[in-house]
Amino acid sequence: MLRIICKIKRFNASFIVSCKHFCSLVNATKKTETITQHDLFFDVTKVSKLHSLLQFCAKNRESIKGKACHGQVIRLGLETDTLTSNMLMNVYSKCGLIRSACKVFDGMPGRSMVSWNTMIGTCVQNGEEEKAIEIFLEMQREGSPCSEFTVSSVICACAAKGGVFLCRQLHAFAIKAVMDANVFVGTALLDVYAKSGLIEEASCVFEGMPERSDVTWSSMVAGYVQNELYEEGLVLFARGKEMGLEYNQFMISSVIRACAGLASLIEGRHVHAIVCRTGFGPNNFVASALVDMYAKCGSIKEAYVVFCDIERKNVVLWNVMISGFAKHACFLEVMNLFEEMQQMGMHPDEVTYASVLSACNHVGLVDKGRSYFELMTREHHLSPNAIHYSCMVDILGRGGPVREAHELMTRMPFAATASMWGSLLASCRIHGNLELAEIAAKKLFEMEPDSGGNYVLLANTYAASKKWEEAAKARKFLKEIEVMKERGKSWIEIKDKVHIFMSDERTHPRITDIYLELDNLLEEMTKVGNKAESDCDLHDL
């Protein structure tokens, strides 16, 4: 066919190249027996066949062949045809060629609602949220009608950019246009509100929706969990379960994270049973949530069982399992998994190294910590971030080289965080380094002037070194500025009931038995040669 084309002199070289792509395109679609080279070349003016080719390019993300089709569109004078231009934009959108899509859009003499929707959707899907919002505003200025899809797409753009103010305007617009009852608009709205921390507004949207999809339920449950309202998330999940709601992996993962947040092992096992029944078990996304949940609930063995059951593990799952072992101070298991993941062809990333360094910190392995910190940059060419430096400061500080920890903080490519200075101050208390303690405390007072815990820590550092006068000054200064130390809080689940304890609180019905058991433990500690370091702490602050 190409030989015939070349004999026809009126066709230029660019057209021959376009036809070459056309021929290869036809060969790709020839399996369906719907398009032949002969028909395409000699009857290409049949727009329906050109549209079929554009649909094929969009479906298979064939950017080069899509451009060849674009060339034929221009040659045939179809660039002014709205339907053809819409299909071209769709091809470029699916191929991630947003600039090409914009050129087609800008060159359209007339635009339909589909044209606007396609362009807005293209921008949102390719991370150009601001552009999507600009196009929507232009659409409104021109007085073009919009659909529920238009509004929901722009709301999604607001979610990505954190535009709560514009989202509220769109909410009002949707109510005025009687679109707020639409499931796509409602789901997009509650998702934006939830991600912006406006969980009450998200809940109002959810409750006001006459119809809800499984995505709507998933978004609302995820919203509660993202805002650390774990109990509300579990209650909503139970409500959906009673209504016969179909589960999806995103909802299940959110519910598992809620169980992890509450350290509710019993409820977590119930959800795990649902996972097994619904067939989400082999999914890396769900498996990662399960491993994390079991690790946070204290059942590291169950976490490892879930991990081993997954045949094709991604780097996220490896990281979650390594992190779980690190939190349980299982250093050997961390090292074994770290080596195993590399043998399986997985490359450690920043999250992996954060967990490995955390394990070194828990066990107090200073030399190992140094070794892995150097390996991170030398072997895997990763740049340490604040988390890695914070781990190293803690490792060095707790292990003894407090001055080395301070020197590391001064060499960092960014300013030390408050948590780093707090870690250094705590290490100075352990090793009695008052000089560095005062430097760290001064930095902390500048960064966190309202944190009473920093003043308490400095006072206790002085007291540990028998510097009673300095300790008294710190205590007096704390009282003068009226900074309150945040009360400590802990909780434990026993027989499906969560028991919450606050420091200096004696309202628990079994508080007498609890303190009796604590006294017994202190007595046992003393017998084996340990002594509680409470004599230097200034609890009356």
C-alpha positions, -999 to 999 in steps of 0.1 A, spaced: 0 0 0 28 24 9 44 18 -25 11 30 -41 11 61 -19 47 70 -29 38 70 -66 11 96 -60 31 129 -62 6 151 -46 11 135 -12 39 151 8 64 132 30 45 140 63 13 125 49 32 94 38 45 90 74 10 95 87 -3 68 63 25 45 75 12 49 111 -23 43 97 -12 11 81 3 -2 113 -28 9 132 -50 -10 108 -28 -41 113 -33 -38 150 -70 -37 146 -72 -62 118 -80 -90 143 -116 -77 145 -119 -78 106 -137 -44 108 -111 -22 91 -90 -30 61 -61 -10 46 -81 -6 13 -111 8 31 -90 31 52 -70 46 24 -97 49 -3 -127 55 20 -111 74 48 -137 102 46 -160 79 65 -158 97 98 -171 67 117 -141 47 108 -117 75 119 -136 77 151 -131 39 156 -94 44 152 -94 72 177 -113 50 202 -87 23 197 -58 47 203 -75 60 235 -82 25 248 -47 13 242 -29 46 249 -13 47 215 1 82 214 21 79 182 -8 64 162 -31 89 179 -10 117 164 -11 101 130 -49 101 133 -47 138 143 -28 145 111 -55 129 90 -82 149 110 -64 181 99 -60 170 63 -97 161 60 -107 194 76 -123 177 106 -106 198 133 -137 220 135 -159 190 142 -168 190 179 -172 153 182 -139 145 165 -120 171 186 -135 156 218 -123 122 208 -88 136 200 -87 152 235 -96 119 250 -67 102 232 -43 128 244 -57 126 279 -53 88 282 -18 92 269 -9 119 294 -3 145 267 -21 174 284 -5 201 262 -16 184 230 -51 181 245 -51 218 254 -41 227 218 -70 208 205 -94 224 231 -81 259 224 -85 255 187 -122 244 189 -145 271 174 -174 257 194 -174 235 225 -200 212 239 -205 202 275 -185 171 267 -156 192 255 -155 211 287 -159 179 308 -132 161 288 -107 190 293 -114 194 330 -112 157 335 -79 156 316 -64 182 338 -75 165 370 -63 130 359 -29 145 349 -23 165 381 -31 199 367 -57 208 393 -52 246 390 -57 244 353 -89 224 358 -103 251 381 -93 278 356 -111 260 328 -142 256 350 -143 293 358 -139 301 321 -168 278 314 -189 297 339 -179 331 324 -190 319 289 -223 307 303 -218 271 292 -240 246 310 -223 221 332 -232 186 345 -227 166 377 -195 152 362 -182 188 357 -188 198 393 -175 165 408 -143 168 387 -136 203 399 -144 193 435 -118 166 431 -93 192 419 -101 212 451 -93 181 471 -59 178 456 -51 215 461 -67 219 495 -91 245 482 -118 244 510 -132 279 502 -138 271 465 -152 237 475 -178 254 497 -187 277 468 -191 246 446 -212 230 473 -235 260 472 -235 260 434 -245 223 435 -274 229 459 -286 258 437 -284 236 405 -301 207 423 -269 186 419 -262 180 456 -282 148 456 -260 133 429 -239 104 443 -207 116 424 -210 152 436 -218 142 472 -189 117 473 -165 143 460 -177 169 485 -174 147 516 -140 136 504 -127 172 502 -142 181 536 -128 150 552 -93 156 538 -95 192 550 -102 181 585 -139 193 583 -153 159 593 -186 173 606 -193 189 573 -183 157 555 -207 137 578 -236 162 571 -231 156 533 -230 119 538 -262 118 559 -280 141 535 -273 119 504 -304 100 493 -283 75 475 -248 62 484 -224 40 465 -198 18 480 -172 45 471 -193 70 492 -192 46 522 -155 40 517 -147 77 515 -167 85 547 -150 56 567 -116 67 554 -124 103 564 -131 93 600 -99 72 601 -78 100 585 -90 123 612 -83 97 640 -120 92 647 -114 55 648 -145 45 668 -168 65 645 -152 48 615 -159 13 630 -195 23 639 -201 34 603 -186 2 589 -209 -18 612 -238 2 600 -230 -5 564 -225 -41 571 -260 -43 585 -274 -28 553 -257 -54 532 -230 -31 518 -205 -46 494 -169 -43 506 -140 -30 486 -103 -31 494 -102 6 503 -129 4 529 -115 -28 544 -80 -11 546 -95 19 564 -113 -3 589 -82 -22 596 -63 11 602 -91 21 626 -85 -12 645 -48 -4 646 -54 31 658 -75 17 687 -51 -12 693 -82 -34 691 -69 -68 684 -103 -86 687 -120 -63 663 -90 -65 640 -93 -103 639 -130 -100 630 -121 -78 600 -93 -102 590 -120 -129 589 -140 -107 565 -109 -103 544 -105 -140 541 -142 -145 532 -142 -118 506 -110 -128 489 -90 -96 496 -62 -116 513 -37 -118 484 -40 -80 479 -8 -61 490 -28 -30 499 -50 -49 524 -22 -72 536 0 -42 545 -28 -28 566 -33 -62 583 5 -65 591 5 -30 605 -26 -36 626 -13 -68 641 21 -52 648 5 -22 666 -18 -45 685 12 -64 699 7 -96 679 39 -96 658 36 -133 651 2 -129 634 16 -100 614 44 -122 601 20 -150 592 0 -125 570 32 -113 555 44 -148 546 11 -157 530 15 -131 503 35 -145 473 42 -113 454 52 -87 479 57 -51 470 82 -27 487 54 -12 509 46 -46 524 83 -53 531 86 -19 548 55 -25 570 68 -58 582 103 -45 588 87 -15 607 66 -39 628 97 -59 638 116 -27 646 88 -15 669 90 -48 688 128 -45 690 132 -77 670 166 -66 656 177 -100 640 143 -103 622 148 -67 608 182 -75 595 171 -108 580 142 -92 562 164 -63 551 188 -88 534 160 -110 521 141 -82 504 173 -72 484 178 -109 474 142 -108 461 151 -79 438 135 -52 460 155 -20 466 153 -5 501 139 31 501 138 59 527 110 42 546 130 9 548 161 27 563 139 46 587 127 13 602 162 -3 602 176 27 620 147 26 644 155 -10 652 191 -1 659 178 27 682 155 3 702 183 -22 708 210 5 713 234 -6 686 254 25 679 279 10 655 252 -7 635 233 25 633 263 43 619 269 15 594 234 16 580 233 54 579 264 54 558 252 24 537 220 44 528 239 71 509 269 50 497 252 19 485 216 30 476 223 67 469 194 79 491 195 113 508 187 111 546 157 132 557 147 145 591 134 111 602 168 94 595 187 122 612 164 121 642 170 83 646 207 88 644 206 116 670 186 93 693 210 64 686 241 84 694 226 102 723 213 71 741 244 51 733 267 76 749 284 98 722 262 128 730 286 153 715 287 133 683 249 135 682 251 173 686 278 176 659 256 155 635 228 180 641 250 209 632 261 192 599 226 185 587 216 201 554 185 216 572 177 230 606 173 206 635 137 199 646 123 203 680 121 165 684 158 163 678 166 189 704 142 171 728 160 138 722 194 155 728 181 170 760 168 136 772 202 120 764 220 147 783 200 139 813 210 102 811 247 110 807 248 140 829 260 165 802 247 198 816 265 220 790 247 204 760 215 201 781 214 239 785 221 244 747 193 220 738 169 235 763 175 270 750 167 259 715 136 241 727 123 271 746 126 292 715 109 266 693 82 254 718 77 282 744 44 267 755 56 232 761 58 225 798 74 191 792 107 208 781 109 228 813 102 196 833 129 177 814 155 204 821 146 206 858 149 168 861 183 169 843 196 194 869 181 173 897 198 141 883 231 159 885 223 172 921 221 208 908 192 216 932 195 254 928 192 253 890 164 228 892 145 251 916 150 280 891 136 259 863 106 249 884 100 285 895 103 298 859 78 272 848 52 283 874 58 320 865 49 316 829 20 292 838 29 266 813 11 233 819 27 200 812 4 178 791 -9 149 811 3 115 802 -23 91 788 -23 53 781 -49 26 774 -52 -11 772 -79 -35 758 -90 -63 781 -119 -86 772 -133 -63 745 -132 -33 768 -107 -4 765 -94 10 798 -80 45 797 -55 59 823 -44 95 829 -14 105 850 -23 112 886 -58 99 881 -72 74 906 -108 71 894 -105 36 879 -126 11 898 -96 -13 903 -70 14 910 -61 -2 943 -53 -36 927 -34 -18 900 -11 1 923 -7 -30 945 6 -49 914 29 -20 905 44 -21 940 50 -59 936 68 -53 903 90 -26 919 98 -50 947 108 -77 922 129 -52 903 148 -43 934 154 -80 942 172 -85 909 194 -54 913 173 -27 895 163 6 910 136 29 898 150 64 889 121 84 905 140 101 932 153 128 909 121 135 890 102 166 900 67 154 898 53 183 917 58 206 887 
